[in-house]
Amino acid sequence: MKKEIRIPAYKRIWCKIRYYQQLNDITNETLAKYLNISVRTLSTYDKDAKNLTLGSIDGFLYNTGLSLEQLNTL
């Protein structure tokens, strides 16, 4: 049997956040403020976003005015 490749939820969400950043020309500094993290943490999340918290995601959604459903459709 082939093993199904699964993308973890945190990685999928992180990719959507970075994609939204590119689409809307948001700086790393602004994105870090939206997520309530440091700019350095952004590059850490690029390597492995497993420490991305629900609080950070909620802050991003609040600051951008997006819903989780809207983020998911990007």
The 8 nearest C-alpha neighbors of each residue, nearest first, counted from 0:
[[1, 2, 3, 4, 5, 6, 7, 8],
 [2, 0, 3, 4, 5, 6, 7, 8],
 [1, 3, 4, 0, 5, 6, 7, 8],
 [2, 4, 5, 1, 0, 6, 7, 8],
 [5, 3, 2, 6, 1, 7, 0, 8],
 [4, 6, 3, 7, 2, 8, 11, 10],
 [5, 7, 8, 11, 4, 10, 9, 3],
 [8, 6, 10, 9, 5, 11, 49, 12],
 [9, 7, 11, 10, 12, 6, 13, 49],
 [8, 10, 12, 11, 7, 49, 13, 48],
 [11, 9, 13, 7, 8, 12, 48, 14],
 [10, 12, 8, 14, 9, 13, 15, 7],
 [13, 11, 15, 9, 14, 10, 8, 16],
 [12, 14, 16, 10, 15, 11, 9, 17],
 [15, 13, 17, 11, 16, 12, 18, 10],
 [14, 16, 18, 12, 13, 17, 19, 11],
 [17, 15, 13, 19, 18, 14, 20, 12],
 [16, 18, 20, 14, 19, 15, 13, 21],
 [17, 19, 15, 21, 20, 16, 14, 22],
 [20, 18, 22, 16, 17, 21, 15, 23],
 [19, 21, 17, 25, 18, 23, 22, 24],
 [22, 20, 24, 18, 19, 23, 17, 25],
 [21, 23, 19, 20, 24, 18, 25, 17],
 [22, 24, 20, 21, 25, 19, 18, 26],
 [23, 25, 21, 22, 20, 26, 19, 27],
 [26, 24, 20, 23, 29, 30, 21, 27],
 [27, 25, 29, 28, 30, 24, 20, 31],
 [28, 26, 30, 29, 31, 38, 25, 41],
 [27, 29, 31, 26, 30, 38, 32, 37],
 [30, 28, 32, 26, 31, 27, 33, 25],
 [29, 31, 33, 27, 32, 28, 26, 34],
 [30, 32, 36, 34, 28, 29, 38, 33],
 [33, 31, 35, 29, 30, 34, 28, 36],
 [32, 34, 59, 30, 31, 35, 62, 58],
 [33, 35, 55, 59, 31, 32, 36, 58],
 [36, 34, 32, 33, 31, 55, 37, 58],
 [37, 35, 31, 34, 32, 40, 38, 55],
 [38, 36, 40, 39, 31, 41, 35, 32],
 [37, 39, 41, 40, 31, 28, 27, 36],
 [38, 40, 37, 41, 42, 43, 36, 31],
 [39, 41, 43, 37, 38, 42, 44, 36],
 [42, 40, 44, 39, 38, 43, 45, 31],
 [41, 43, 45, 44, 40, 39, 46, 38],
 [42, 44, 40, 46, 45, 41, 47, 39],
 [45, 43, 48, 47, 41, 46, 42, 40],
 [46, 44, 42, 43, 47, 41, 48, 13],
 [45, 47, 44, 43, 42, 48, 41, 49],
 [48, 46, 44, 49, 45, 43, 10, 50],
 [47, 49, 44, 51, 50, 10, 9, 45],
 [48, 50, 51, 47, 9, 10, 44, 52],
 [51, 49, 48, 52, 44, 47, 9, 43],
 [52, 50, 48, 49, 9, 55, 53, 44],
 [53, 51, 54, 55, 50, 56, 49, 57],
 [52, 54, 56, 55, 57, 51, 58, 50],
 [53, 55, 57, 52, 56, 58, 34, 51],
 [56, 54, 34, 58, 52, 57, 53, 59],
 [55, 57, 53, 59, 58, 54, 60, 52],
 [56, 58, 54, 60, 55, 59, 53, 61],
 [59, 57, 61, 55, 56, 60, 34, 33],
 [58, 60, 33, 56, 34, 62, 57, 61],
 [59, 61, 65, 57, 63, 58, 62, 64],
 [62, 60, 58, 64, 59, 63, 57, 65],
 [63, 61, 59, 60, 64, 33, 58, 65],
 [62, 64, 60, 65, 61, 59, 33, 58],
 [63, 65, 61, 62, 60, 66, 59, 69],
 [66, 64, 60, 63, 69, 70, 67, 61],
 [65, 67, 69, 68, 60, 70, 64, 61],
 [66, 68, 70, 69, 71, 65, 60, 57],
 [67, 69, 71, 66, 70, 72, 65, 73],
 [70, 68, 66, 72, 71, 67, 65, 73],
 [71, 69, 67, 68, 72, 73, 66, 65],
 [70, 72, 68, 69, 73, 67, 15, 12],
 [73, 71, 69, 70, 68, 15, 67, 66],
 [72, 70, 71, 15, 69, 19, 18, 16]]
